[in-house]
Amino acid sequence: MNARAKYLWQTQKLSILLAALLFIVALIVRVFSLSDGASVKESADILTATAAVAGAFIAWNGLSAWKKQLHGNTDHEIAWKYIEAALKLRNAINRDVRNPFISLGEFRIASEEFYGKENVDAEIKKNPQAQKIAVYSIRWKEVNKARKELDDAAVQAEIWWGAAVIGLEKPMIECVAALFVNVQGLIDPDYATPDRGILYYLETEENAYDIKLNAAMKKIEGFFRPYLRDNGLE
């Protein structure tokens, strides 16, 4: 439970305690009023009415607090999903597809998964690029998975925030498209001339593609991250 939710819950508890106290006092006074005359009875009536008003206020305040808490929780949930999906996509791009190292084990495992264990040798004989095709096809699965999560998060965000969030994911999708073209060029040079700066990710260096991808991530975080923080009651 975040600080806003805790504050709303504490406020509701105090309101309920106040109403309960007023009701108990009113009940006690009314009991004494049966034997102590009209003036005490009038006081009991006032306290009873006060307790009723307090109860109505508590009901209204509780509903208002619940609406605020629900709205805040929805903001947080959708923002979390959006940022999480974007981070997964960024990591799939950099750590999976753009990983410059391919071990012999990865070549073999990817080929067996992509072609079927019994077909690997035949595929390699038919196409010298077969193993490379297999590796990048398996790696790209992580991009497709993360892209689907981002698409789903974007739909939820547009339902909730409307036009304010339309297109926030576009720069990142452009990075995905640019990477795809270069992977295709790596496998088939006739398709496109591959750019090594796009194809390979090095943590110690930052090239134009890295800058664009990081800017795309910052654009998404710039809108959604404030909803992950506690900004107090509005």
N, C-alpha and C positions, 0 to 999 in steps of 0.2 A: 504494500500500500504506500503510495507516494505522499508527500507532505500535504498536498491539497486535499486528498481523500481523508487523511488523518484529521485535518482541521475541520472538515465538514462533519465527520463522524463525531468529533468531540463537541461541536456546536449542537448537533442534534441531541446528544446525550444530556447536555446541560439544559436544553429546552425541555426535554422530557422530565427531568428531575424537578425543574421549576414548576411545571404543570402539576406533577404529582404532589408536590409540597402544598401548592395552593388548594388542590382538591382535598387533601387531608385536613388542612386547617379549616376549610369551609365545612367539612363534615363534622369536625369537632365542635365548631361554633354552633352549627345547626342543632346538634344534640343538646348543647347547653341552652339553646334558645327555647326549647320545649318547656323549660321551667323558669327561665330568667326574664321573660317578658319580650315585648315587641321590638325594643331597640336592638337587642342582641339578634333577634330574628332577621331584622333588616340588614344587620351586618353580615349575617350568614348568606342572605340573598345576594348581597354585593360580591362576597367572596366566591359564591357559586358561579355567578355571572362572569366574574374575572377568570375563574378556572376554565369556563367554557370558551371565553375569548382566547385564553392562552392555548387551549387545546386546538382551536381553529388555526391560530398562528403557527403552532408547531406542525400541524398537518401541511399547511402551505409552505412553511420553511423547509420541511423534509422533502416535499415534492420538488421544490426549487433546487435544493442541494443535490437531490438524486439526478435531476436533469443535468446539472453542471458536471457532476462526477461522471455520468454516462458519456457526455460530450467529450470530456477530457480523456476518458479511457479510450474512446474511439479514435480521437486524434493520435494518441500514443500508439495504439495498435497498428493503425494503417501506416503511420510514419515509420515505425519499427520494421514492418514487413517490406516497405519500399527500400529503405536503406539497406536492410539485410540482403534483399535480392540484388541490388546494385553492387554491393560488395562481393557477393558470390560471383556475379558476372565478371567484375574486374579481376578477381582472383583466378577464375577459369581462363580468362584471356592471358594473364601474365604467367601464372604458375603451371598451367597445363599446356595450352597451345603454343605459347611463346617460349617455353622452356627450351633453351638451345641444346640441351644434352639429351641424347637418345641412347640408352644402353642396348647392348645385344639382347638382354632379357626383355626389354620393352618391345623391341622389334619382334621377337618371337611370340610373346604373349599377345600383343596386339594383332599380329597376323593370324594366330590361331582363333582369336575371338572374332575377327572380321570375316575370315574366309572359311573357318572350320578347320580343325586340326588336320584332318585327312587331305585337305586341299591346298595347304600352304605351299608345299614344294612345287606343285603344278602351276600355281599362280605366279610364283617367283620366276619360273622358267618362261612363262608367257610375257611377263612384264618386269623389267629390272626395278621399276619404281613401286612394285607391289607392296613391299614392306613399309615403305614411306607412306604410301596411301593408307595402309592399315593403321599406322601409328597416329597420323593426323585425323583420321576418321574417328578413332576411339577418343582421342583428346577432345575433338570437337563436340562430342556428346555432352561434356560438362558445360560447354558454352550454350548448347541448345537447352539443357535443363535449367540453367540459370536465367537464360533469356525468357523462358516460359514463366518462371517465377516473377520476373520483372514485369512482363506483360500483364500478368494477373494483378500484381500490386498497383500498376498504373490504372487499371480499370477501377479498382476499389477507390483509389485516390481521386479519380475524376468524378465518381459518384458522390464522394464526400465534399470535395473542395471545388469541383466544377472546372471552369476555364483556367483557373489560376495554376493548375498543375499540368495542363495539356502541353505536351512537347518537352517536358523536363528530361525525359529519357532519350530524346532524339540524338544528342551529341554522343552518348554512349553507344547507341545502335549504329551510328555512323562509324564508330571505331570498330565495331564487330564486322561491319560490311567491308571496311578497308582490310582488315586482317584476313577475312575469307578470300578476297581477291588475291592477296599475296600468298596464301597457302596454296591456292589453286595454281598460281604461277610457279611456286616451288616444285610442285608435282609435274606440271606441264608448262614449260617455258614459253610455248606457243600461245598460251592463254593470257599471260601477263608477265612483265618483267618484275620479279620479286624484289622488294625493298628489305634489306637485312635489318634496318632500323625498326621496321614494323614487325618482321617475323620473329625477332629474337629479343627477349627481355633480359636485361642485365641490371641488377640492383644497384650497382656502383655507377651506372650511367643513366642519364635522362636525355632522351632525344625528342624530336618534335612529336612523335606518336605518343610517347609517355606523357608529355605535357598536355596533349589534347585529351587523353584518357583521364588524367588526374583532374583536369578542368571540368570534364563531364561529371566526375564523381562529386566534386565540390559544388557544382550547380545543384545536384540532387540534395546533398547534405545541407546546403544553404537554406533550402525551403523546409525540409522535414526535420532536421536535427533540433530546432527550438521546441518542437512538440514532444521531444524525449526528455526535456528538462522541466523542472518544476518552476513555473513562473509566478506562482502565487495565485490567489483568487482574482478573477477578473471583476 
